[in-house]
Amino acid sequence: MKEQDRFHFEVSHDGGNGYIKDQINEERITVPSVISPVLPGQEPQAIDVEETNDISKVIHSLIRHMDITVQSQGINVNGRYFIGYSAQGNPSAMGFNVTSNEGKSTSDISILSLLSILAYKAVMRFYESNNVLPSNLRIGVDKMDTALPIDEIKLHGVREAYINRYVNHSHVVIINNFTKPITVTITFDKVDVQPEGIIAANGLIADPKQNGKYRSDGIFDKFNKQYKLSYTGKDILGAGNILGIDVGDGTVDFSVTNSTSTVPTLNSSILMGIGNATENAITALHQAYPMIGQISRQQFTEIANRDQSAESKTYKQFLNTQLIVLEQKIVEQVKTIYRSLNAQIGLIFVCGGGAIVLQPYFEKELEKIVDELSPFDNAPILWVDAKYAQTLNLDGLAFRLKYMK
């Protein structure tokens, strides 16, 4: 391949508040939703392009060391950034501000992360094919689908403005890891944006790995055992009204679908998520233990879920206290939807990275509320297992992308 030849990618992009999840062609990549401006004196030592042994050792781990300079009119603040793992722990690190009213569509974090991942993947593929680093590369994203929170995408002009940040500009990404920086130019042809909760429902229907097949992997195993059922993705189409609760870092999206159609008047968001509870827990933890600084949400969650040590248990206790408010908001929204549908709900599913955190505290309470709201048979509740919960939106996006023209 010549250096100026063009890579062609098809992309599903889930810009989560906690983690960016991308599928580039058939490969999936996850990085923390964190960026950090590279301040003077923070520049890491570059890898000598003449040291081929050093390059071959690090080429496959570059995603954990993303250091870019971006030039694009689709970005609010151009400049040099650490992206994802390399940004974590930096004093200037920035994640999505889940305590503000800023939407995902106006933040730079999602688009910067995607541009960086695309650039690094192209460089890695070029090196694998040629055993030498390029100086310039071009990427054409032939089609991409992504999603925004339900209440955000409802706002007039948001969908179109977000699409325009990608398709109306040529994005230049300079990779700074080597003594000779690599320039990657990225353009987008077609971009589609869908509501997050509805995309998650699509992820339950189709097998994410086999085209044209209904989903029948382990996502339904615990659910089927609990309710003595034999659900596959095909059964989702015949379940009647399905209530989806997508628990994210900064929002909780509620979607109602029936087969492949939506019930748009009942789709809504709570502008609060696990990230808000985690931010409050971090503040309370710092007040109780001043020697613990204001760590990132991702770091807090990793420690809380790490093991059964006294430290992990303490982190969990602080988080549990803060989750009560979020649980109450979810309960009130579920009650509203039940009243609007006259309790005609055939299935409830709870997904998203926040569902993993919320389940131990809230599963029994949600079952109790649904029982109180149901005059006859209760709707079964599918808590999407941790193995699948964070990627359900990406599964739905990947399914939709196959049929996007």
N, C-alpha and C positions, 0 to 999 in steps of 0.2 A: 504493500500500500504506500502511495506517495503521501508526503506530509500534508499536502493540501487537499487530498481526497476527503470526502465527506462521510462521516458516520451517520447512519440513520437509526434513530431510536423511536420506540413507542413506549409511552410512559404512563403509569398510574401513580398518582402522587397524593399521599395522605399526609397533610401537614398538621399533625397533632400537636397540641400544646406541650406535651411531654416529650414525644419522640416523632421524628420525621420517618415515615415508612414509604419507600418507593419500590416500584417494580419497573425495571428498565429492560425492555423486551421480556425475557422470562426470568431474570435475576432479581432477587429481592435484597434490599439494603435498609438497615435501620440505624439512625444516629440520633443522639439527643437534640432536642430543639433548642440549641444554645449557640449563640455567636458571641464573639468578643473582638472589638477593635484591637489591632496590633499597635501598641503604643511604642514610642521610641525606647529602645533598650530591651524590648521584649522579643525582638526578632531571633528565631532559633538559627542555629548554624546550618547552612545549606549543605546538601550532599554534593560532593564533587562529581560532575558528570563524567569525568575520566575514570572514576573508580567503579568499574563495571560490577565488581563483586558486591560492593556496598549497595548498588542500585538493585541488583537481583534479590538481595536479602530483604529489602524494604518495599519492593514494588507492590506486593500483595497486601500490605498493611497500611497503605497510604491513606485509606479512608479514615483511619484513626488519627491522622496527622494533617488534616486539611488546613492549608495556609494559603489564602488567595488574595489577590487584588481584583476588584470588580469594577468594570466601567459599563454602565447601562442606564438608560433613561427610564427603565422600569424599576430602578432601585431609588429609594428616597435619599440614602446617604451612601455614596460610593466611597471606596477606600480599601484598605487592607484589613482582613479579618481572619481569625481562627474560627473554624466551623465545627460544630458537633463535639466529638470527644476532646479535640485539642483545645476547645474553648472552656471546658469544664474546669472549675477551680480558679480561673483567672479573676482578679479583682474587678475587671471591667466586663465580665461575662453578662450577657443579657438573654433572658428567655422571654416567651410571650408574657405580657403583663396581664395576668389573670384577674388582678384587682382593679383594672381600669375598664373603660368602655371601648377601648381600641379593639377593632375587629381583626381577624386573621388576614382579611383581604388588604388591609392598609399597612400591615407590618412587613418589614424586610426579611424576617427570620425564615419564613417558609420558602420564599423564592430564592434567597441567598443559599440556603441549604441545598435546594434542588440543583441550582446552577453549578454549585461546587461538586456535588456528587456526580453529575453528568460529565463534567470536565475530567474528574479523576478517573472515572470508568473508561472514558475514551483513551486517556493516556495509558492506563493499564492494559487495555486491549491492544493498543498499538505496540507497546513493548513486548507483549506476549507473542505477537505475530512477527516482529522485526528484530527483537533483541537489541533495540537501540531506542533512546528517547527521541521524541519529535521536538521540533521547535515551534511548530504551529499545527493546529488541528481545527477542523470545522465539524460541527454537529448540527444535524437537522432533526428536530423532533417532529416527525410526521403527524403524529396525533398524541394528545395527552388528555386524560380526564382527571379531575380532582374534585374536592368537595369543600363546602363551607358550612358553618353552623346554621341550623334552620332559620333562626330569627335574623341572622345577619344576611342571608341570601334573599330574604323577603324584602329587604330595603331596596327602594328604587335605585337602579343604576349600579348596584354593587356587583352583580354578576358580570356585567359588561365591562366595568372598570377593572375588575380583577383579571379577566381574560386579556384585556388590552395591555396589562403590565407585561404579559408574556409575548403576545403575537405582534405587537406594533413596534418592537425594538430588536436590534441586534445586541446580544449580550456578550461582552468580552470578559473572560475569566483568565487571569494570569496565575499560574501555579508557581509558588515561591519556594518549593522544597529543595530545588536544585540550584547549583551555581549558575546555570543558564536557565532563566525562567521560561516556562512553556505557556504560550498564548493559545487559548481555546475560544473560538467564536461560536456562539450558540444561537440558533433561530428556531422559532416555533411556528408550525403551519396551522394546525387546528387544535383548539383547546376547548374542552367542555367542563362546566362546573355544575355539580349536583348538590342537593341537601345531604348532610352527613348521615342523619338517622335513617333516611330512606335507602341510601347506599348500603348501609349495614344490613337491612332486610334483604336486599339483593344477594348479599354475601352468603345468606343461609340457603339459597335456592340451588345455585350452580356449583359444581365441583371446581375448585380453583385450579386444579391441575389437569383435568381432563375435559376438553371441549365437548359440549353437547350432552354431558351427563349430569344427573342430579347429584347433589351433595350427599354423600353417605359415609363420610369419614368419622373420626372419633368425636366430632363436635356434638353429636347427639347421644353419645354413649351413656353418660351419667343421667341425662334427662330421660332417656328411654328406660333405664333401669329404675329410676325413682318413680315414674308414673306407669310402668309396665306397658310401654308403647313401643312402636317400631318406626319412629320417624326417620324420613330422609328428606332431602330438599324438595321432592315432589309433593310431600304432605304439606309443606308451607303454602303451596298454591291453593290448597283446598281447606285451609284452616279458618277461613272467614276473616274477620277483623283481627289483625295482629298489632299489638302494641309493642313498639320497640323503645327501649330506654338505653340510650348511648351515653355512658358516663365518661366524660372527658376531664381534662385538667381545668379548663376554664368554663365549660358549659356542660349541661346535661340536655341532650336532644331527645324529644319525644316524637315519635312518628307513628302514624296509623296507616297500615297498608292492607289491601285486600287483593289476594293473588298478586299480580304485578302492577296493580293500580294503587294510587295514593288517595288518602282522604285529607286533602290539603287544609281544610279548615281546622283540623285537629293536630296539625304539626306545629310544634312550638319548641322553645328552648328556655331553660333556666340559665341566667347569666352567672352561674356559680358552678364550680366543679371540685374535683378532688384537689386540684392545685390550690384553690382558695383555702381549703381546709388545711392543706399542707403548709402553706405560707403562714397561716395563723399558728399552727403547731410549732413551726420553726421559731417564730417570735416568742412564744411561750416557753419553749425549750431554752432559748438564749437567756431569757429573764431568770429562769430557775437555775441555769448552769452558765454563768457569764463567760466561762472559758470556752464554750462552744460558740463559734461565730455564726454569722448569717449564711449558712450553707445553702446550696441550690436545692430545689425540690427533688431533682433526680438523685442527688447524694443522700438526702434525707430518706427517700423511699428505699434506696438500696440498703441503707443501714437498718431500717425498720424491718425489712424482709430478709435480712441476711441469715439470721439463726435465732436460737432461743437464749442468747446471752442477756445479761442484765441490761446492757446498752440497747439492744434491739427491742426488748420488752418495754423499756422506758420510752423509746421513740414511738412505739405503737400506742402506748397509753396516752401520750400527748395528742396523737392524731385522732384517736377514738373520741376524745372529748370534743374535738372540733367538728367531727362528722355529724353530730346530732342535728345541727341547723340544716345541713344539706339533706339529710334524711327526711326531715319535716317538710322541706320544700318539694321533694320528690313525691311524698305521700299526698300532698294537696293537689299536685298536678295529676296524679293517677286518679284521684277521686273525681276531678273535673272531667277527665276523659271518659271514665265509667258512666257518669251521669249523661254526658252528651251522646253516648252510644247505647244507652239503656241497658248497660251491662252485657252487651253483645260483643264479647271479646273471646276469640277462640284460642289465643296463645299470647303470652307475654315473653319477650326475651330481653335480657339485660346484657349489654356488651360494653366494649371500650376498656382502655387501660384502667380507668377508675373503678370499673366493676370488680376487678381483681382485689382492689383495696377494700371496697365497700361490702363485698359479700359476707365476710365473717361477722360483720356488725349488723347487717341489715336484712339478710336473707329471711330469717324467721319473721321479722316484723312485716316485710312485704307480703309474705304468705298470709299472715293474719289479716292485713288490710284487704287483700283480694277476697278472702273468705267473707269478710264483713260486707263487702260490696256486691257479692254474688248471691242472688236469691236461689239459684239452682246449682249447677255444676260450676266449680271454680275453673278458671283458665289455668292450664299448667304453666309453670314459669321455668323458662330455660335460662339458667345463668351460664353464659358462654364461658367455657373453661379457660383458664389462664393461657393455655397453649394457643388458643384461637382468638381470645377476646380483643387483643390489641390489633389484630390484623383483619378483623371482619370487614371494616370499611375498605381496606385495601383489596380484600377478596371481591367485594361488590364492585369496586372500581375496575379491577382487572376483568371481571365478567362483562361489565358494560363496555369496556374498551374494545373487546373482541367484535362487538356489533356496531361500533362507532364508525361512521363513514367520513 
